[in-house]
Amino acid sequence: MARSPRKLGNSKVYHIVIRGTKDNKIFEEESDKEQILAIVSKVLSENLIGLYAYCVLDDHAHFIVEELQENISNAMKRINVAYALYYNKKHHKKGQVFYDRFKSECINDPKVLLKVIRYVHKNPIQSGYVLRLTEYKWSSYLEYLDRLERSLVEKERVFSLFESKKNPPTEAFVRFMRSDTEDEQFMDIQETIEMQMKKQVRAYLEKNHIKLEHLGYKENTIHRNYLIKFLRQKGHYSIRKIADTLAINRGTVYNVVLDFERGS
């Protein structure tokens, strides 16, 4: 028996962002982008999650997904682990590929869903990859226009939000995707804060002629402690995030933060 259409307003829909550690490129080649989408496709085929939009750039990717038969955390863990194994083997690397597991924000309103889809599709333009939506083939925008062989998104459910007697849903969809975003940032507001923090860390290191990998050396203790306090106080970073950002031991960060917050 065919499954009844789900109402978007009652669904568990999330905007997901996965990003490489230290802003490294994790989708370096077209084959890498193909692989992450192939992994997502496999999870979709098992009816574990639904997909409404995606965009894969070089150092991060956006997905708008819906929980179906599996918790979104479990589904994303499967995707991330499978891709990390592929990436490390192909590029002869070891260790963590993704910065944290993933970041997410819940979408409860169909109108907000459309805005987030538009934001995701416009990411390649905002990031300087292309000038037009139709020029980037690693997002779902061309899939909505039937210009790609892949078919991952549930576009008919999204098109249903544009149904009208005056215009075909595809035409209304294209018009909305091309409209101004009015500086909509959504989850990337926090992403921007993190980028600013990292930019200031890089500037400090350059000013003091210190390489990041040398920050843990004894002669750089004063600079190391300064940056730990800076990220803790200004960026509200966790101990783990500080350690990852500065490429130093978590125990060292913990001790510095403890002394700092005790006022010593």
C-alpha positions in Angstrom: 0.0 0.0 0.0 1.3 3.4 -0.9 2.4 5.6 2.0 0.1 8.6 2.6 1.8 12.0 2.0 3.2 13.5 5.1 2.4 17.0 6.2 5.4 19.2 6.3 4.1 21.1 9.3 4.1 17.8 11.4 7.4 16.5 10.2 10.8 16.5 11.9 12.8 18.5 9.3 16.3 19.7 10.0 18.9 21.8 8.3 22.2 19.9 8.7 25.7 21.3 8.1 28.8 19.0 8.0 32.3 20.7 7.9 35.9 19.6 7.6 38.2 19.9 10.6 40.1 23.2 10.7 38.1 24.3 7.6 40.0 21.7 5.5 38.7 20.7 2.1 37.0 17.3 2.5 35.3 17.2 -1.0 38.5 18.0 -3.0 37.5 16.4 -6.3 34.2 15.8 -8.2 34.5 12.1 -7.3 34.4 13.0 -3.6 31.2 15.0 -4.1 29.8 12.1 -6.0 30.7 9.7 -3.1 29.0 11.7 -0.3 25.9 11.9 -2.4 26.1 8.2 -3.2 26.3 7.4 0.5 23.3 9.7 1.2 21.4 8.0 -1.6 22.0 4.6 0.0 20.5 5.8 3.3 17.6 7.3 1.4 16.9 4.0 -0.3 16.4 2.4 3.1 13.7 4.9 3.8 15.6 6.1 6.9 15.4 9.8 6.1 13.9 12.1 3.5 15.8 14.8 1.7 14.5 18.2 0.5 17.7 20.0 -0.6 21.5 19.6 -0.5 24.6 21.5 -1.5 28.1 20.1 -1.4 31.0 22.6 -1.5 34.7 21.9 -1.0 35.0 22.3 2.8 31.4 21.7 3.9 27.9 20.5 2.8 24.3 21.4 3.6 21.4 18.9 3.8 17.8 19.5 4.6 16.5 16.2 5.9 13.5 14.7 7.5 13.5 12.0 10.2 11.6 8.9 9.0 12.5 5.5 10.4 15.8 6.4 12.1 16.9 9.2 14.4 18.7 11.9 12.5 21.8 11.6 14.7 22.1 7.9 13.8 21.6 8.5 10.1 24.2 11.3 10.0 26.6 9.2 11.9 26.3 6.5 9.2 26.9 9.0 6.5 29.8 10.7 8.2 31.6 7.4 9.1 31.1 5.9 5.7 32.5 9.0 4.0 35.4 9.4 6.4 36.5 5.8 5.7 36.4 6.5 2.0 38.2 9.8 2.2 41.0 8.7 4.4 41.6 5.6 2.3 41.5 7.5 -1.0 43.6 10.5 0.1 46.0 8.4 2.3 45.1 10.3 5.4 44.3 9.3 9.0 42.3 10.8 11.8 39.2 12.9 12.0 37.7 14.2 8.8 34.7 16.2 10.0 34.6 19.0 12.5 32.4 17.6 15.2 29.5 15.3 14.1 27.3 17.9 12.4 25.3 21.0 13.2 21.6 21.2 12.9 18.6 23.4 13.3 15.0 22.3 13.3 12.5 23.6 10.7 8.9 23.6 11.8 7.3 26.0 9.4 6.9 25.3 5.6 7.6 28.9 4.8 10.8 28.8 6.7 11.6 25.5 4.9 11.4 27.2 1.5 13.7 30.0 2.7 16.3 27.6 4.0 16.1 25.6 0.7 16.8 28.9 -1.1 19.7 29.7 1.2 21.2 26.3 0.7 20.9 26.6 -3.1 22.5 30.0 -3.1 25.5 28.9 -1.1 27.7 28.4 -4.2 27.0 32.0 -5.2 27.6 33.4 -1.7 30.8 31.4 -1.5 32.1 32.7 -4.8 32.0 29.4 -6.7 29.6 30.5 -9.4 27.5 33.5 -10.5 24.3 31.7 -11.3 22.3 28.9 -9.6 22.3 26.9 -12.8 26.1 26.8 -13.0 26.6 24.6 -9.9 25.8 20.9 -10.3 26.6 19.8 -6.8 23.4 21.2 -5.3 19.8 20.0 -5.7 18.7 23.1 -7.6 19.3 21.5 -11.0 17.6 18.4 -9.7 14.4 20.4 -9.1 14.6 21.5 -12.8 15.1 17.9 -14.1 18.6 18.8 -15.4 20.5 16.1 -13.5 20.4 12.3 -13.7 20.4 11.9 -9.9 17.1 12.0 -8.1 17.5 12.4 -4.4 15.1 15.1 -3.2 11.3 14.9 -2.6 10.7 17.8 -4.9 7.0 17.1 -5.4 6.3 17.8 -1.8 8.2 21.0 -2.0 6.4 21.9 -5.3 3.1 21.4 -3.5 3.8 24.5 -1.5 3.8 26.5 -4.7 0.6 25.1 -6.2 -1.5 27.9 -7.8 -3.8 28.2 -10.8 -1.8 31.1 -12.2 1.7 29.6 -12.5 3.2 26.0 -12.7 4.9 25.0 -9.5 8.3 24.7 -11.2 8.1 28.3 -12.4 7.0 29.6 -9.0 9.9 27.6 -7.4 12.5 29.1 -9.8 11.2 32.6 -9.1 11.4 32.1 -5.4 14.9 30.6 -5.5 16.1 33.6 -7.5 14.6 36.2 -5.2 16.5 38.2 -2.7 17.4 36.4 0.6 17.3 39.6 2.6 20.6 38.7 4.3 19.1 35.5 5.6 21.8 33.6 7.5 20.1 30.9 9.5 22.6 28.5 11.1 25.5 30.1 9.4 25.4 33.0 11.8 27.3 30.8 14.2 29.5 29.6 11.4 30.4 33.2 10.7 31.3 33.8 14.3 33.6 30.7 14.3 35.3 31.9 11.1 35.9 35.3 12.6 37.5 33.6 15.7 39.8 31.5 13.5 40.7 34.6 11.4 41.7 36.5 14.5 43.8 33.5 15.8 45.6 33.3 12.4 46.3 37.0 12.5 47.7 36.8 16.0 50.0 33.9 15.1 51.2 35.7 12.0 51.9 38.9 13.9 54.0 36.9 16.4 55.6 34.7 13.8 54.3 31.5 15.2 53.2 28.5 13.3 50.0 26.8 14.6 51.8 23.4 15.0 54.5 25.2 17.1 52.0 26.8 19.5 52.4 24.0 22.0 56.1 24.5 22.3 57.3 25.7 25.8 58.7 29.0 24.4 55.1 29.9 23.2 53.4 29.3 26.5 52.3 32.9 26.9 50.9 33.1 23.4 49.2 29.7 23.8 47.5 30.7 27.1 46.4 34.1 25.6 44.7 32.4 22.7 43.0 29.8 24.9 41.6 32.6 27.1 40.6 34.6 24.0 38.6 31.7 22.5 37.0 30.9 25.8 36.0 34.4 26.7 35.2 35.9 23.3 34.0 32.8 21.3 32.5 30.9 24.3 34.4 27.8 22.9 34.3 24.4 24.7 37.5 22.9 25.8 37.3 20.4 23.0 36.7 23.1 20.4 39.6 25.2 21.7 41.9 22.2 21.6 40.8 21.4 18.0 41.2 25.0 16.9 44.7 25.4 18.3 45.9 21.9 17.7 46.9 21.4 21.3 46.2 18.8 24.0 42.8 19.0 25.8 44.4 18.5 29.2 46.5 21.6 28.6 43.4 23.6 27.6 41.5 22.3 30.6 44.2 23.5 33.1 44.5 26.9 31.5 40.8 27.4 31.4 40.5 26.2 35.1 43.1 28.7 36.2 41.6 31.5 34.2 38.0 30.9 35.4 39.2 30.6 39.0 40.8 34.0 38.6 44.3 32.9 39.3 
